[in-house]
Amino acid sequence: MNKHYSILHISDLHKGENNDFDHLFASLCNDADSYDQDIPKPEFIVVCGDLAEGANGEDAEEKIVKQYQEVESFLDKLVRHFLNGDKSRIIIVPGNHDLYRGATIRSMEAIPDDIRESAKERYLKGDPQYRWSWKDFCFYLINKEEEYASRFKFFVEFYNRFYEGIRTIDDCDMLNKIIDFPEYNIAFATFNSCYRIDHLNQIGAINSKAIAESQSELSKVFKYGRFIVGVWHHNISGIPTQTNYLDPRVLHSLMDFHIQLGLYGHQHHTEALYEYHDIFKQGRMTLISSGCLYGRGKTMPEGTHCQYNILEIVQSEEKVNVILHVREDETAWDIPSWRRKLIEGKDSYSMAFNLPAIDYSRVLADCLNQAKVENNYKEAIENLISIRNNEATANKFIDEFLQKISNHDICTLEFEPMTIAQVIAVMGASIETHNWDTFDKAVMSADKHGLRNWQTNVLIEDANKIR
């Protein structure tokens, strides 16, 4: 499978009250027109958190709701412009600014002085229910767990509304969606690195239970030969006075579960860490952070500028080359003016990955299970399409399963019919739905592979009468 496309990698939107997302959108569209000629348009958008800025005070909830409304409109426009309106190809995770601090404040109570020593002992032993405040110089107990668990409620509401049923989440702390795209041979593993984060705890963490429960899906896409990309918010290192970064030990589990590339944000500047190794297992994970997309003023660390990444993907049967292109705005004006940022004196930075060998017998068995046990015929067909050049029996099952799905679903499959049965199924579905682009492609495939017979000729005659 040879593929050449790109991923738009953005993070930390942080729009100020006086800034306008329409200005940002116009600048990104204009910048896309100026990319080098050999960088293809994005096929995916990855958003690594901090969609909202957050707010405090009496009207905080009203402000946050408005922020997510603005973000939703902005991302809708991005999807329509870059992805032809296909929301399945935008990947979104939360950041620390996406939690509602009002909920965490209400969920805790100060520990009285008479039991301070007991609270101190529990805190130092790592009890997750206890917090320390340097400002108040006292310990706090999370005693309203339901209130605490609601701290991402505005992000969850936005997420479920934005995706319109394509994806949903309930418990944000358990976010561990594995989003597979067989036609691109890529899968995204999404996590929330703000597990147990609140106004008194800024240490990045991913729920170990969420990672563990993702193992079976990650194992499955690994055996399908996918290039697996992890997506979260936090960076893995910081200056000595900070604690708001991710414990790097989490990377060992992610590497064990076959994630080769990690995308994140949070630190507000682009960075490519090429050499994260596990010397014992000889594992390696490449980490790439995106800068802050639209921060202004105090949001931006001194000396940094707004940035975003274009990840150019060049994929062959056995390897994936990822070429990092960084875009930067040095104006700090409301309408960014994007330019190429040099990386170690070069226009781009290239990284190479080996794809896992595909276990075709396992893939075939999983496809049959998807279809005949789970009744998920469409996904089974998509996976069969990805292996049919190497698995002789795949087309036979594609022929069979096409009879089990709707005409609309047949027309949304991105594949070239390779048998008479497939051509007839696609032609028939296209006529029923009046999807003439798909019909014409099926005719071209039939002519290309010599798949014409009396049935296809009748369908072509029927189509010509209707069109």
Salt bridges, closest charged atoms under 4 A:
ASP12 OD2 - HIS14 NE2 3.44
ASP12 OD2 - HIS268 NE2 3.16
ASP22 OD1 - LYS77 NZ 2.44
ASP31 OD1 - ARG327 NH2 2.62
ASP36 OD1 - ARG340 NH2 2.80
GLU43 OE2 - LYS41 NZ 3.79
GLU43 OE1 - ARG89 NH1 3.06
ASP50 OD2 - HIS14 NE2 3.14
ASP50 OD2 - HIS233 NE2 3.45
GLU53 OE1 - HIS14 ND1 2.63
ASP59 OD2 - LYS63 NZ 3.86
GLU61 OE2 - ARG106 NH2 3.95
GLU70 OE1 - LYS15 NZ 3.35
GLU72 OE1 - ARG161 NE 2.72
ASP76 OD1 - LYS87 NZ 3.03
ASP86 OD2 - ARG89 NE 3.03
GLU121 OE2 - LYS125 NZ 3.23
ASP127 OD2 - ARG122 NH2 2.72
GLU145 OE2 - ARG196 NH1 3.23
GLU147 OE2 - ARG106 NH2 3.16
GLU164 OE1 - LYS87 NZ 3.42
ASP173 OD1 - ARG151 NH2 2.93
ASP180 OD1 - ARG226 NE 2.68
ASP198 OD2 - ARG131 NE 2.75
ASP247 OD2 - ARG249 NH2 2.63
ASP256 OD2 - LYS281 NZ 3.11
ASP278 OD2 - HIS252 ND1 3.35
GLU312 OE2 - HIS4 NE2 2.74
GLU312 OE1 - HIS325 NE2 2.85
GLU328 OE2 - LYS341 NZ 3.92
ASP329 OD2 - ARG296 NH2 3.65
ASP334 OD2 - HIS23 ND1 2.36
ASP366 OD2 - ARG362 NE 2.99
GLU400 OE2 - LYS372 NZ 3.95
ASP409 OD1 - HIS408 ND1 3.65
GLU416 OE2 - LYS448 NZ 3.49
GLU416 OE2 - HIS449 NE2 3.11
ASP440 OD1 - ARG467 NH1 2.82
ASP447 OD1 - ARG452 NE 2.91
